[in-house]
Amino acid sequence: MQKILNRIIIIILSLWLVVYGASPLIVQAAGSISISPTSGIPGTTVTVTGVSFNATETVTITYDGTLLISVSAGSGNWSSPITIPPSTAGPHSIIATGSVSGPSANVTFTVTPSVSVSPSGGAVGSSVTITGYGFSASETGITVNYDGAAVA
């Protein structure tokens, strides 16, 4: 008797769904992003590529929680360049958040410390400028050596 009653309830609910036009719940998978390159110094131009976002939604791209740019997802797939802001060495989070789909994707960009020298050559006694990238503002103990001797 219980089995017959359960079947009747299922049939009634199914008919109600058909008659009143209830549609099934459709859940879209969250989008994903990739970046190229995945490491570099502050100032590096990185291409962020997103796939499977909701069509026509606006996607915001943040770097360690700071908004860098907003782009249109168009058909759901998009690509946009960003410039890595001043950062210390190590991993940093790039997140793409869809205005409809919500937080969707997170990748890591690794800042690598480096230095540049300008000019790269000159006569004896010429002055040069040495610029460091990816170092902490409070970092101490950095020395500059020339031919093995500390000069700064």
C-alpha positions as CSV (number, residue, x, y, z in Angstrom):
1,M,0.0,0.0,0.0
2,Q,2.9,2.4,0.9
3,K,4.6,1.7,-2.5
4,I,1.4,2.6,-4.4
5,L,0.9,5.8,-2.4
6,N,4.6,6.8,-3.1
7,R,4.1,6.2,-6.8
8,I,0.9,8.3,-6.9
9,I,2.6,11.2,-5.1
10,I,5.5,11.0,-7.6
11,I,3.1,11.0,-10.6
12,I,1.1,13.9,-9.2
13,L,4.3,16.0,-8.6
14,S,5.6,15.1,-12.1
15,L,2.3,16.2,-13.7
16,W,2.3,19.4,-11.6
17,L,5.8,20.2,-12.9
18,V,4.8,19.6,-16.5
19,V,1.5,21.6,-16.2
20,Y,3.0,24.6,-14.5
21,G,6.1,24.7,-16.6
22,A,8.7,24.4,-13.9
23,S,12.1,24.1,-15.5
24,P,15.0,22.1,-14.1
25,L,17.7,23.9,-12.2
26,I,20.6,24.6,-14.4
27,V,24.0,25.3,-12.8
28,Q,26.8,26.6,-14.9
29,A,30.3,25.6,-13.9
30,A,32.5,28.4,-12.7
31,G,34.9,29.9,-15.1
32,S,38.7,29.4,-15.0
33,I,41.7,31.6,-15.8
34,S,45.3,31.1,-16.9
35,I,48.1,33.6,-17.1
36,S,51.2,34.0,-19.2
37,P,53.9,34.5,-18.0
38,T,53.5,33.0,-14.5
39,S,56.5,34.9,-13.0
40,G,58.5,38.0,-13.5
41,I,59.3,41.4,-12.0
42,P,56.9,44.2,-11.1
43,G,56.0,46.0,-14.3
44,T,55.7,42.7,-16.2
45,T,52.8,42.6,-18.7
46,V,50.7,39.5,-18.1
47,T,48.0,38.2,-20.3
48,V,45.0,36.8,-18.3
49,T,42.7,34.5,-20.3
50,G,39.3,33.4,-19.0
51,V,37.1,30.6,-20.2
52,S,33.6,29.5,-19.4
53,F,32.3,32.7,-17.7
54,N,28.7,33.7,-18.1
55,A,28.2,35.4,-21.5
56,T,28.1,39.2,-21.4
57,E,29.0,39.5,-17.7
58,T,31.6,41.9,-16.4
59,V,34.7,40.3,-14.9
60,T,36.9,42.1,-12.5
61,I,40.6,41.2,-12.1
62,T,42.3,41.8,-8.8
63,Y,46.0,41.4,-7.7
64,D,46.3,40.6,-4.0
65,G,42.8,42.1,-3.5
66,T,43.5,45.4,-5.5
67,L,41.3,46.0,-8.5
68,L,43.4,46.2,-11.7
69,I,40.8,46.1,-14.5
70,S,37.3,45.1,-15.5
71,V,36.6,43.4,-18.8
72,S,33.5,42.1,-20.6
73,A,33.3,38.4,-20.8
74,G,31.6,38.7,-24.3
75,S,30.7,35.2,-25.2
76,G,32.1,33.8,-22.0
77,N,35.7,33.6,-23.0
78,W,38.0,36.7,-22.8
79,S,41.6,37.8,-22.6
80,S,43.2,40.9,-21.2
81,P,46.6,42.3,-20.4
82,I,47.5,43.5,-16.9
83,T,50.6,45.1,-15.5
84,I,52.0,43.6,-12.3
85,P,52.1,46.4,-9.7
86,P,55.0,47.1,-7.3
87,S,55.3,43.9,-5.2
88,T,57.7,42.0,-3.0
89,A,59.3,38.7,-4.1
90,G,57.1,35.6,-3.8
91,P,53.6,34.4,-4.8
92,H,50.7,36.8,-5.4
93,S,47.1,36.0,-6.1
94,I,45.3,37.0,-9.3
95,I,41.5,36.5,-9.0
96,A,38.9,36.9,-11.7
97,T,35.4,37.6,-10.3
98,G,32.3,37.5,-12.6
99,S,29.5,39.9,-11.8
100,V,27.0,37.1,-12.3
101,S,29.0,34.0,-11.5
102,G,30.8,35.4,-8.5
103,P,34.4,34.4,-7.5
104,S,35.4,32.1,-10.3
105,A,39.1,31.6,-10.6
106,N,42.4,32.2,-8.8
107,V,45.9,31.8,-10.1
108,T,49.3,32.7,-8.7
109,F,51.9,35.0,-10.2
110,T,55.4,34.8,-8.6
111,V,57.4,38.0,-8.4
112,T,61.1,37.3,-8.8
113,P,63.6,39.9,-7.4
114,S,66.1,41.3,-9.9
115,V,68.3,44.4,-10.5
116,S,69.0,46.5,-13.6
117,V,72.0,48.7,-14.3
118,S,71.9,51.8,-16.4
119,P,73.9,52.5,-18.4
120,S,75.3,49.0,-18.9
121,G,78.7,50.3,-19.9
122,G,80.9,53.5,-19.9
123,A,84.3,55.0,-19.2
124,V,86.1,54.5,-15.9
125,G,84.6,56.8,-13.3
126,S,81.2,56.9,-15.0
127,S,78.1,56.9,-12.7
128,V,75.5,54.1,-13.0
129,T,72.1,53.7,-11.6
130,I,71.2,50.3,-10.0
131,T,67.4,49.7,-9.7
132,G,66.0,46.8,-7.7
133,Y,62.7,45.1,-8.3
134,G,60.7,42.8,-6.1
135,F,62.5,43.6,-2.8
136,S,60.6,44.5,0.4
137,A,60.6,48.2,1.4
138,S,61.9,47.2,4.8
139,E,64.5,44.7,3.5
140,T,68.0,45.4,4.9
141,G,71.4,44.0,4.2
142,I,71.4,44.6,0.5
143,T,74.9,45.3,-0.9
144,V,76.1,46.2,-4.3
145,N,79.4,44.6,-5.4
146,Y,81.7,45.5,-8.3
147,D,84.5,43.0,-9.1
148,G,83.9,41.4,-5.7
149,A,84.3,44.6,-3.7
150,A,81.3,46.3,-1.9
151,V,80.5,49.6,-3.5
152,A,77.2,50.4,-1.8
